[in-house]
């Protein structure tokens, strides 16, 4: 009898507790002076569980959290493999920018953090910069952003070679 009563109550509640409706991305959460942009389910996890926003707009400035160029299991350490890894990372960063209504052409500043000498890339410092520059041009036609490249001894997780963080001029746009 209790099972029948519970079923009737749930049937009367519109969408109640049976299944929470999946969010539609991108999500935009109001924040002080702007908004947090969550482009995907992975970004939702980063926000809710890890504790950072994939992107946050403050006024006309968009801050995009760093994304790591990494060598996945089975990938090479040569320049061709690194190029594919950079392309994968810039594709993800571009999706975040697009979710915020911006593009790579809106990027004013790149901060990159490089493991110059590590087991995951066999090339030189110059090779890293040249590959990132070449792949960047696949995503952006406009004036080049300012860029600061910093060496480090390691990045979060395994296989990390470079972490790329972006700052863009991206006024909020009416949807």
C-alpha positions as CSV (number, residue, x, y, z in Angstrom):
1,X,0.0,0.0,0.0
2,X,2.8,2.4,0.9
3,X,4.5,1.7,-2.5
4,X,1.3,2.5,-4.3
5,X,0.9,5.8,-2.4
6,X,4.5,6.8,-3.1
7,X,4.1,6.0,-6.8
8,X,0.9,8.2,-6.9
9,X,2.6,11.1,-5.2
10,X,5.6,10.9,-7.6
11,X,3.2,10.7,-10.6
12,X,1.5,13.9,-9.4
13,X,4.7,15.9,-9.1
14,X,5.9,17.2,-12.4
15,X,9.2,15.5,-13.1
16,X,9.7,15.1,-9.3
17,X,12.6,13.1,-8.0
18,X,12.2,10.6,-10.8
19,X,14.9,12.2,-12.9
20,X,16.5,15.6,-12.6
21,X,16.5,17.3,-16.0
22,X,20.0,17.4,-17.4
23,X,21.4,20.9,-17.7
24,X,21.8,22.6,-21.1
25,X,25.3,23.9,-21.7
26,X,26.8,26.4,-21.6
27,X,25.6,27.3,-18.1
28,X,26.0,30.9,-17.0
29,X,26.1,31.6,-13.3
30,X,25.8,35.2,-12.0
31,X,28.9,36.3,-10.1
32,X,30.3,39.5,-8.7
33,X,30.8,41.8,-11.6
34,X,30.0,39.2,-14.2
35,X,29.4,35.5,-14.6
36,X,30.9,32.0,-14.4
37,X,30.7,30.1,-17.7
38,X,30.5,26.3,-17.6
39,X,30.8,25.0,-21.1
40,X,30.2,21.3,-20.6
41,X,29.6,18.4,-18.1
42,X,33.4,18.3,-17.5
43,X,33.3,22.0,-16.7
44,X,30.4,21.3,-14.3
45,X,32.5,18.7,-12.5
46,X,35.5,21.1,-12.3
47,X,33.2,23.8,-10.8
48,X,31.2,21.6,-8.4
49,X,33.7,19.0,-7.3
50,X,37.2,20.4,-7.9
51,X,36.3,24.0,-7.1
52,X,37.2,26.2,-10.0
53,X,35.4,27.9,-12.9
54,X,36.3,26.9,-16.4
55,X,35.8,30.6,-17.3
56,X,34.8,33.7,-15.4
57,X,33.8,37.0,-16.8
58,X,34.5,40.1,-14.7
59,X,33.3,43.2,-16.6
60,X,34.6,43.0,-20.1
61,X,37.4,40.6,-19.2
62,X,37.1,36.8,-19.6
63,X,39.5,34.7,-17.6
64,X,39.8,31.1,-18.9
65,X,41.3,28.5,-16.5
66,X,44.4,26.7,-17.7
67,X,44.2,23.6,-19.9
68,X,47.0,21.1,-19.9
69,X,48.7,19.9,-23.1
70,X,49.4,16.4,-22.0
71,X,50.7,13.1,-23.5
72,X,48.1,10.4,-23.1
73,X,49.1,6.8,-22.8
74,X,50.3,5.5,-26.1
75,X,51.0,8.9,-27.6
76,X,54.5,9.8,-28.7
77,X,57.0,12.3,-27.4
78,X,58.0,13.7,-30.8
79,X,57.0,17.1,-32.3
80,X,54.2,15.6,-34.4
81,X,52.6,14.0,-31.3
82,X,53.0,17.3,-29.5
83,X,51.3,19.2,-32.3
84,X,48.3,16.9,-32.0
85,X,48.3,17.3,-28.2
86,X,48.4,21.1,-28.6
87,X,45.6,21.1,-31.1
88,X,43.4,19.0,-28.7
89,X,44.0,21.5,-25.9
90,X,43.4,24.6,-28.0
91,X,40.2,23.0,-29.3
92,X,39.0,22.6,-25.7
93,X,40.0,26.2,-24.9
94,X,38.2,27.4,-28.0
95,X,35.0,25.6,-26.9
96,X,35.2,27.4,-23.6
97,X,35.7,30.8,-25.3
98,X,32.8,30.1,-27.7
99,X,30.6,29.1,-24.7
100,X,31.3,32.6,-23.4
101,X,30.5,34.2,-26.7
102,X,34.2,34.9,-27.5
103,X,36.8,33.5,-29.9
104,X,40.6,33.0,-30.0
105,X,40.8,36.4,-31.7
106,X,39.5,38.0,-28.5
107,X,42.4,36.6,-26.5
108,X,44.6,39.5,-25.2
109,X,47.0,37.4,-23.1
110,X,48.3,33.9,-23.0
111,X,50.1,32.6,-19.9
112,X,51.8,29.2,-20.6
113,X,53.6,27.1,-18.1
114,X,56.1,24.7,-19.6
115,X,57.9,21.6,-18.4
116,X,60.9,22.3,-20.6
117,X,62.8,19.1,-19.8
118,X,60.6,16.1,-19.0
119,X,59.8,12.6,-20.2
120,X,56.7,13.6,-22.2
121,X,58.3,15.8,-24.9
122,X,61.6,15.1,-26.7
123,X,61.9,18.5,-28.4
124,X,63.4,21.8,-27.3
125,X,61.9,24.9,-25.7
126,X,61.9,26.6,-29.1
127,X,60.1,23.6,-30.6
128,X,57.3,23.9,-28.0
129,X,56.9,27.6,-28.7
130,X,57.0,27.1,-32.5
131,X,54.4,24.4,-32.4
132,X,52.0,26.3,-30.1
133,X,52.4,29.4,-32.4
134,X,51.7,27.4,-35.5
135,X,48.6,25.6,-34.1
136,X,47.3,28.9,-32.6
137,X,47.1,30.3,-36.1
138,X,44.6,27.5,-37.0
139,X,42.3,29.1,-34.4
140,X,42.9,32.8,-34.7
141,X,43.4,35.2,-37.6
142,X,43.5,38.5,-35.7
143,X,46.3,40.3,-34.0
144,X,48.5,38.1,-31.8
145,X,47.9,38.2,-28.0
146,X,50.6,39.1,-25.5
147,X,52.3,35.9,-24.3
148,X,54.3,35.0,-21.2
149,X,55.9,31.6,-21.2
150,X,57.2,30.3,-17.8
151,X,59.2,27.2,-17.0
152,X,58.1,24.9,-14.3
153,X,59.1,21.4,-13.0
154,X,55.7,19.9,-13.2
155,X,52.0,20.2,-13.8
156,X,48.9,18.7,-12.2
157,X,48.3,15.1,-13.2
158,X,50.6,12.9,-15.3
159,X,51.9,13.5,-18.8
160,X,51.6,17.3,-18.6
161,X,53.9,19.3,-20.9
162,X,52.4,22.8,-21.0
163,X,49.4,24.5,-19.3
164,X,47.8,27.3,-21.2
165,X,45.7,30.0,-19.5
166,X,43.9,32.7,-21.4
167,X,42.6,36.2,-20.7
168,X,40.3,37.7,-23.3
169,X,38.5,41.0,-23.9
170,X,34.9,39.7,-24.2
171,X,32.1,41.9,-23.2
172,X,28.9,40.1,-22.2
173,X,26.6,39.7,-25.2
174,X,22.8,39.5,-25.1
175,X,21.6,36.1,-26.1
